[in-house]
Amino acid sequence: MYGFVIGKFCPPHLGHDYLIRTALAATTELTIIVCGKKGQPILPELRVQWLQETYPTASVRLLDQDSFDDTDEAAWTAATLACLGKQPDSMFTSEDYGDHYADLLHCKHVVVDKKRETVPVSASLIMQDPQKYREFILPSAQKYFR
C-alpha cells in the first residue's frame, strides 16, 4: 500500500514523528511531502533534509506552494499528485482537512491522533518558544535551535 503524509513540518516534532511512524507501519511505501514557500521561518530544503535523515526508508519530497493559491483545491490536488508521481492508496493526517483532501485525491484518509493527546504539541507552539519545547523537536532538527 502506497501512502503519504503532508505538512510544513516547521519544525518537525515528535507529533509528526508519531504520525509518520504510524504511516510507515501501515504502508509498504511512504512519501513525506514538505510544503514550502517563501517567507517560512525555516528553509523547506532544510526540513526535507531533517526528515530524510530521520526516515531513510521514506521518500521525502518538496512541494513548492509559491506557484498557486492556498485555497485553490484543484491546484493542490494536481500539485500533490505530481509530487507523489502516482496515485496514493492512503493519506495520513491529524488535520480537519484530511477527509475532504483525501476525497479530492481519491484515496483513504487515516486519522492519527487528531486531538494530539499522544504528543501534546504543535509546530506553532514550538516556534513561539523553541527552547521551552526543545524536547519535542526531532533530534535531527534540534541543532538548528541552539
Residue pairs with C-beta under 8 A, 6 or more apart in sequence:
1 26
1 27
1 28
1 29
1 89
1 90
2 27
2 28
2 29
2 30
2 31
2 86
2 87
2 88
2 89
2 90
3 23
3 26
3 27
3 29
3 30
3 31
3 88
3 89
3 90
3 91
3 92
3 110
4 23
4 30
4 31
4 32
4 33
4 80
4 84
4 88
4 90
4 91
4 92
5 16
5 19
5 20
5 23
5 30
5 31
5 32
5 33
5 91
5 92
5 93
6 32
6 33
6 35
6 63
6 80
6 91
6 93
7 16
7 33
7 34
7 35
7 93
8 34
8 35
8 36
8 40
8 47
8 123
9 16
9 32
9 34
9 47
9 50
9 51
9 123
10 40
10 41
10 42
10 47
10 123
10 127
11 42
11 47
11 50
11 123
11 126
11 127
11 130
11 137
11 138
11 141
11 144
11 145
12 47
12 50
12 51
12 54
12 123
12 137
12 138
12 140
12 141
13 119
13 121
13 122
13 123
13 126
13 133
13 136
13 137
13 138
14 119
14 121
14 136
14 137
14 138
15 94
15 113
15 116
15 118
15 119
15 121
15 122
15 136
16 123
16 138
17 54
17 119
17 138
18 112
18 113
18 118
18 119
19 92
19 93
19 94
19 112
19 113
20 30
20 32
20 51
20 55
20 58
20 92
22 92
22 110
22 112
23 30
23 92
23 110
23 112
24 30
24 55
24 57
24 58
26 90
26 92
26 110
27 89
27 90
29 59
30 55
30 57
30 58
30 59
31 58
31 59
31 60
31 61
31 83
31 84
31 88
32 51
32 55
32 58
32 59
32 60
32 61
33 61
33 62
33 63
33 80
33 83
33 84
34 44
34 47
34 48
34 51
34 60
34 61
34 62
34 63
35 44
35 63
35 65
36 43
36 44
36 45
36 47
36 62
36 63
36 64
36 65
37 44
37 64
37 65
37 66
38 66
41 127
42 144
44 62
44 64
45 62
46 144
47 141
48 60
48 61
48 62
49 140
50 138
50 140
50 141
51 58
51 60
51 140
52 58
52 60
53 140
54 138
54 139
54 140
61 83
61 84
62 83
63 79
63 80
63 83
65 79
67 75
67 79
68 75
68 76
68 79
69 75
73 104
76 101
76 104
77 104
77 105
80 105
81 87
81 105
87 106
87 107
88 105
88 107
89 107
89 108
90 102
90 107
90 108
90 109
90 110
91 98
91 101
91 102
91 105
91 107
91 108
91 109
91 110
92 110
92 112
93 101
93 109
93 110
93 111
93 112
94 111
94 112
94 113
94 114
94 116
95 114
96 114
98 109
98 111
99 109
101 109
102 108
102 109
103 109
113 119
116 122
119 136
121 133
121 136
125 133
126 133
126 136
126 137
130 137
130 145
131 145
134 142
134 145
137 145
